[in-house]
Amino acid sequence: MARVVLTTFGSLGDLHPYVALARELLARGHRPLLATHGSYRERVEAAGIEFHAVRPDLADFGDPAVTMRRAIDSPRATEFVVRQLVLPHLRASHEDLRAACAGADVLVGHVLTLAAPLVAEERGMPRIHTVLQPLSLFSAHDPPVLSTSAASRWALRLPPAAWRPLWALARAGSRPWLRGLDALRTEAGLPAVCGHPLLDGFSSVLNLALFSPVLARPQPDWPPRTVTTGFAFWDRDEAGGDMPAALRGFLDAGPAPLVFTLGSAAVWAAGTFYREAVKATALLGRRAVLLTGPRTAAPPVPSRRDVMAVPYAPHSELFARAAGIIHQGGIGTTGQALRAGRPMLIVPFSHDQPDNGARCVRLGVARVVARRRLRAARLASELDALLGDPVVRARAGQIGARVRSERGASAAVDAIEAVLAGG
């Protein structure tokens, strides 16, 4: 069977789909290897997947609170991620990924694994590109919402002819960031690329859109050979375990709670999110579960008997038992909330989060609150309206059933196997 190397870069939302793909490949008799940040070794190996560390390690970024705030809580967050977190480590990433791909039959890469195209070309093997969210397809026919501002929502009314020059400007403005990548290609004896490695880094072989079609339908300007698979879900903790027994006991002891989470990245810039959450639940007279991330990430929250705070719990288990889910709009969290079939209140930070939130609003399953308006009274008011709306509850249940029926990891591996078979 085939040796398949999967490589990714980023937070748990960027890791878990590739664990899901690797497990599906393994179940079919293939030999998957997951190549990514060394900090994820324990989590990947606990899932039964062979691991290869690819620099940078998460520890190389310094204080996670400082780094994550700049990476998600800044007007130039995307530029910071690319120019400060990805590109300075490109040569090391290239070296490590080349070693990981020894004997590989195919390489499956993430949008930020910029060394993947080089390694695939050097080794003469097929490369499969993946995107985790609709924004990463940069469509002029289905443009993204880039912030929670009214101007960003107004921009959705612009026709494709207006969006094409906007994307061209984005290409022109950010293409100089990638000169180091151009230099590395030259040193490797590879031809120069005219396109934008980030915005145009799609594969001529296969592009996997690893999200549900309920979020975005195929568009005329999507790259050829793009397959929308559905979400590829995996959400075990670092030891591969299930929901903590104490949390299970809390859930069993009373009505379905509200669940508040900021994922694994935005939690480092939580600010007053959890404090306002506790106050809002008190105003509503509801129970709550707070997923607060590492002990050093979120500030302490007031202790109450009807509120339980835990660092992490598998979303697939917890969200299904929630009355509503309040989150940052990261694509991994969004996918799990959609699958659970529960109403959502989304508080976007940056990157794809405003767009994911806007798509959920258009689906009729969510509301969005801007971070600057994140106060307990506003939270309580929005949640009261959201949870009291039978149309939203019914729609969330319908969408949940559709997402649960999808076979994201299986459909993705079907497409990978077609490439391996020469299809």
C-alpha positions in Angstrom: 0.0 0.0 0.0 1.0 3.6 -0.3 3.2 5.8 1.8 1.3 9.1 2.3 2.9 12.0 4.0 0.6 14.7 5.4 2.1 18.0 6.5 0.4 20.9 8.3 1.2 24.1 10.2 -0.7 25.9 12.9 -3.1 25.3 15.8 -5.2 22.3 16.7 -7.7 23.3 14.1 -5.0 22.9 11.6 -3.8 19.6 13.0 -7.0 17.6 13.7 -8.2 17.2 10.1 -4.9 15.6 9.1 -5.0 13.2 12.0 -8.5 12.2 10.7 -7.2 11.7 7.2 -4.2 9.7 8.5 -6.4 7.4 10.6 -8.6 6.7 7.6 -5.6 6.0 5.4 -4.2 3.6 8.1 -7.6 1.8 8.4 -7.4 1.2 4.6 -3.9 -0.4 4.9 -1.8 2.6 3.8 1.3 3.9 5.7 0.5 7.5 6.6 3.0 9.8 8.3 2.1 13.1 9.8 4.9 15.8 9.6 4.4 18.9 11.6 5.4 20.8 14.7 7.3 18.7 17.2 5.0 19.8 20.0 2.3 17.7 18.5 4.2 14.4 18.6 2.4 13.0 21.7 -1.0 13.9 20.4 -0.4 12.4 16.9 1.2 9.2 18.2 -1.6 8.8 20.7 -3.9 8.6 17.7 -1.8 5.7 16.4 -0.1 7.7 13.6 3.6 7.7 12.7 5.1 11.2 13.3 8.0 13.2 11.9 8.9 16.6 13.4 9.1 19.5 11.0 10.5 22.8 12.2 9.5 25.2 13.5 8.3 23.8 16.8 5.6 25.8 18.6 8.2 26.5 21.3 10.3 28.3 18.7 7.8 31.1 18.6 8.5 32.3 22.1 5.9 33.3 24.7 2.6 31.9 23.3 0.5 34.7 24.9 2.6 37.3 23.0 2.8 35.4 19.8 -0.8 34.4 19.6 -2.0 37.9 20.3 0.0 39.2 17.4 -1.1 36.2 15.2 -4.8 36.7 15.8 -5.4 40.0 17.5 -3.8 42.5 15.2 -4.9 44.3 12.0 -1.9 42.8 10.3 -2.3 39.3 11.8 -2.0 37.5 8.5 1.2 39.3 7.6 2.6 38.5 11.0 1.9 34.8 10.6 3.4 34.5 7.2 6.5 36.8 7.6 7.3 36.1 11.3 6.1 32.5 11.9 6.4 30.7 8.6 9.1 32.3 6.4 12.0 32.6 8.8 11.8 28.8 9.3 11.4 27.9 5.6 14.8 26.4 5.1 14.5 24.3 8.2 11.0 23.2 7.2 12.3 22.3 3.7 15.1 20.2 5.2 12.8 18.3 7.6 10.0 17.7 5.1 12.5 16.3 2.6 13.6 13.8 5.2 10.0 13.0 6.1 9.2 12.3 2.4 11.8 9.6 1.9 10.1 6.8 0.1 6.7 8.6 -0.1 4.2 8.1 -2.9 2.2 11.3 -2.4 2.5 14.5 -0.3 -0.6 16.1 1.2 0.0 19.7 2.2 -1.6 22.7 4.1 -1.8 26.2 2.7 1.0 27.4 5.1 3.4 24.4 4.4 5.2 26.4 1.7 8.0 23.8 1.5 5.6 21.1 0.3 5.5 22.1 -3.4 9.3 22.3 -3.5 9.8 18.9 -1.9 7.1 17.3 -4.2 8.9 18.8 -7.3 12.3 17.7 -6.1 11.2 14.1 -5.5 9.0 14.0 -8.6 5.9 12.9 -6.7 2.3 14.1 -6.8 1.3 16.8 -4.3 -2.3 17.2 -3.0 -3.3 20.6 -1.7 -5.9 21.1 1.1 -7.9 24.0 2.3 -9.8 23.9 5.6 -12.1 26.9 5.1 -14.0 28.6 2.2 -11.9 31.8 2.5 -8.8 30.0 1.4 -10.2 29.5 -2.1 -10.2 33.3 -2.7 -13.3 33.2 -4.9 -14.7 36.4 -6.5 -18.0 34.7 -6.9 -18.3 33.8 -3.3 -16.2 36.4 -1.5 -15.4 36.3 2.2 -16.5 38.5 5.0 -13.1 39.8 6.3 -14.3 41.5 9.5 -17.5 42.1 11.6 -17.8 45.7 10.2 -20.7 46.8 8.2 -18.3 47.7 5.3 -17.2 44.1 5.0 -20.8 42.9 4.9 -21.5 45.5 2.2 -18.6 44.3 0.1 -20.5 41.0 -0.4 -22.8 42.9 -2.7 -20.0 43.7 -5.1 -20.0 41.6 -8.3 -17.2 39.3 -9.2 -15.8 41.9 -11.6 -15.2 44.1 -8.6 -13.6 41.4 -6.5 -11.2 40.2 -9.1 -9.1 43.5 -9.0 -9.3 43.4 -5.2 -7.8 39.9 -5.1 -5.2 41.1 -7.6 -4.2 44.0 -5.3 -3.9 41.5 -2.4 -1.6 39.4 -4.6 0.5 42.4 -5.6 0.8 43.7 -2.1 1.8 40.4 -0.5 3.9 38.7 -3.2 7.1 40.5 -2.1 6.8 38.6 1.2 7.7 35.4 -0.6 11.1 36.4 -2.0 12.8 34.0 0.3 10.8 31.2 -1.1 11.8 32.2 -4.6 15.4 32.2 -3.6 15.1 28.7 -2.1 13.5 27.4 -5.4 16.4 28.8 -7.3 18.9 27.1 -5.1 17.1 23.8 -5.5 17.3 24.2 -9.2 13.5 24.5 -9.6 11.9 26.9 -12.1 10.5 30.2 -10.8 6.8 30.4 -10.2 4.8 33.4 -11.6 1.8 33.0 -9.3 1.4 33.7 -5.6 2.5 30.7 -3.5 -0.2 31.4 -0.9 -3.1 32.6 -3.0 -2.4 30.4 -6.0 -0.6 27.4 -4.5 -3.2 24.9 -5.6 -2.3 21.5 -7.1 -2.8 20.5 -10.7 -3.5 17.0 -9.4 -6.1 17.3 -6.6 -7.3 20.0 -4.2 -9.3 18.9 -1.2 -11.8 21.3 0.4 -12.1 19.8 3.8 -15.3 21.5 4.9 -19.0 20.8 4.4 -20.8 22.0 1.3 -23.4 23.6 3.6 -20.7 26.3 4.1 -19.8 26.9 0.5 -20.9 25.5 -2.9 -18.3 25.0 -5.7 -17.7 28.2 -7.7 -16.7 28.9 -11.3 -13.3 30.3 -10.2 -12.4 27.5 -7.8 -9.3 25.7 -9.0 -9.7 22.7 -11.3 -9.8 19.2 -9.6 -11.3 20.6 -6.4 -13.3 18.1 -4.3 -15.5 19.3 -1.4 -15.3 16.4 1.0 -17.0 17.5 4.2 -15.3 18.0 7.5 -12.6 15.5 8.6 -13.2 15.2 12.3 -10.8 14.3 15.1 -10.8 15.8 18.6 -9.2 13.6 21.2 -7.0 15.2 23.8 -3.3 14.9 24.0 -3.4 11.5 25.5 -6.1 10.3 23.1 -8.7 10.3 25.9 -12.4 10.9 26.1 -14.3 13.5 28.1 -13.2 13.9 31.7 -15.3 12.0 34.2 -15.9 15.2 36.3 -17.3 17.0 33.3 -19.5 14.1 32.4 -20.8 14.1 35.9 -21.5 17.9 35.7 -23.4 17.4 32.5 -25.5 14.6 34.0 -26.4 16.7 37.1 -28.5 19.3 35.4 -30.0 20.9 32.3 -27.9 21.3 29.1 -25.3 24.1 29.6 -24.0 26.8 27.4 -20.5 26.0 26.2 -18.0 28.8 25.8 -14.7 28.2 24.0 -12.1 30.2 22.1 -10.3 27.2 20.5 -6.6 26.6 20.9 -5.4 29.9 19.5 -7.8 32.8 20.3 -7.8 31.5 23.9 -4.4 33.2 24.3 -6.1 36.6 23.6 -9.2 35.8 25.7 -9.3 39.2 27.5 -12.5 39.4 29.4 -14.4 36.7 27.4 -14.7 34.2 30.1 -15.6 36.7 32.9 -18.3 38.2 30.7 -19.5 34.7 29.9 -19.9 33.8 33.6 -21.8 37.0 34.2 -24.1 36.4 31.2 -25.0 32.9 32.3 -25.9 34.3 35.7 -28.2 36.9 34.1 -29.8 34.0 32.1 -30.0 31.6 35.0 -28.2 28.9 32.9 -25.4 26.5 33.6 -22.2 26.8 31.6 -19.0 24.9 30.6 -15.9 27.0 29.9 -13.1 25.4 27.8 -10.3 27.6 28.9 -7.2 26.0 27.2 -3.9 25.7 29.0 -3.7 26.9 32.5 -1.5 29.8 31.4 -3.8 30.9 28.6 -7.1 32.1 30.1 -7.3 34.3 33.2 -9.1 32.9 36.3 -12.9 33.1 36.2 -15.3 33.4 39.2 -16.2 30.1 40.8 -19.8 29.1 40.7 -21.5 25.8 41.3 -23.4 26.0 38.0 -20.2 26.8 36.0 -17.5 24.3 35.2 -14.1 25.3 33.7 -11.9 22.7 32.1 -8.9 23.1 29.8 -10.2 20.9 27.0 -12.9 18.3 26.2 -13.6 16.5 22.9 -16.1 18.8 21.1 -17.9 15.9 19.5 -19.0 14.7 22.9 -19.5 18.0 24.7 -21.2 20.1 22.0 -23.9 17.5 21.5 -24.9 18.0 25.1 -24.9 21.8 24.9 -27.9 24.2 24.8 -25.9 26.6 22.7 -22.2 27.0 21.7 -20.4 30.3 22.0 -17.1 30.4 20.2 -14.6 32.3 18.1 -15.5 31.0 14.7 -12.4 28.9 13.9 -13.2 26.4 11.2 -12.5 23.3 13.5 -14.8 24.6 16.2 -17.4 25.8 13.7 -17.5 22.3 12.0 -18.0 20.6 15.4 -20.7 23.0 16.3 -22.5 22.5 13.0 -22.3 18.7 13.5 -23.7 19.0 17.0 -26.8 20.8 15.6 -26.8 23.4 18.2 -27.4 27.2 17.9 -24.2 29.3 17.9 -23.2 32.7 19.0 -19.9 33.6 17.3 -17.4 36.2 18.5 -14.8 36.4 15.6 -11.2 37.5 16.1 -9.4 37.4 12.7 -8.4 35.4 9.7 -11.2 33.2 8.5 -13.3 33.6 11.6 -15.5 36.5 10.5 -16.2 34.7 7.3 -17.1 31.4 9.0 -19.4 33.3 11.3 -21.1 35.1 8.5 -21.7 31.8 6.7 -23.3 30.3 9.8 -25.5 33.4 10.1 -26.6 32.9 6.4 -27.4 29.3 7.2 -29.8 30.4 9.9 -28.0 28.7 12.8 -26.0 31.5 14.4 -25.6 35.1 15.5 -22.4 37.1 15.5 -21.3 39.6 18.1 -18.3 41.9 17.5 -15.6 41.5 20.2 -15.7 45.2 21.0 -19.3 44.7 22.1 -18.5 41.7 24.3 -20.3 42.6 27.5 -22.4 40.4 29.7 -25.6 42.2 29.1 -25.1 42.0 25.3 -24.1 38.3 25.5 -27.2 37.5 27.6 -29.5 39.4 25.2 -28.1 37.7 22.1 -28.2 34.3 23.7 -31.7 34.8 25.0 -32.9 35.7 21.5 -30.9 32.9 19.9 -32.0 30.1 22.2 -35.6 31.3 22.3 -36.0 31.1 18.5 -37.6 27.8 17.4 -36.7 28.4 13.8 -33.0 28.7 14.6 -33.1 25.5 16.8 -34.9 23.6 14.0 -32.5 24.8 11.3 -29.5 24.0 13.5 -30.8 20.5 13.9 -31.4 20.1 10.2 -27.9 21.3 9.4 -26.4 19.0 12.1 -28.1 16.0 10.5 -26.6 16.9 7.1 -23.1 17.4 8.5 -23.3 14.1 10.5 -24.2 12.3 7.3 -21.1 13.4 5.5 -18.0 11.2 5.4 -15.3 13.9 5.2 -12.2 11.8 5.9 -13.5 8.9 3.9 -14.4 11.0 0.9 -11.0 12.7 1.0 -9.1 9.4 1.1 -11.3 8.1 -1.8 -9.9 11.1 -3.8 -6.3 10.5 -2.6 -6.6 6.8 -3.6 -7.8 7.9 -7.1 -4.6 10.0 -7.4 -2.5 7.0 -6.3 -4.2 4.8 -8.8 -3.4 7.3 -11.6 -7.0 8.7 -11.8 
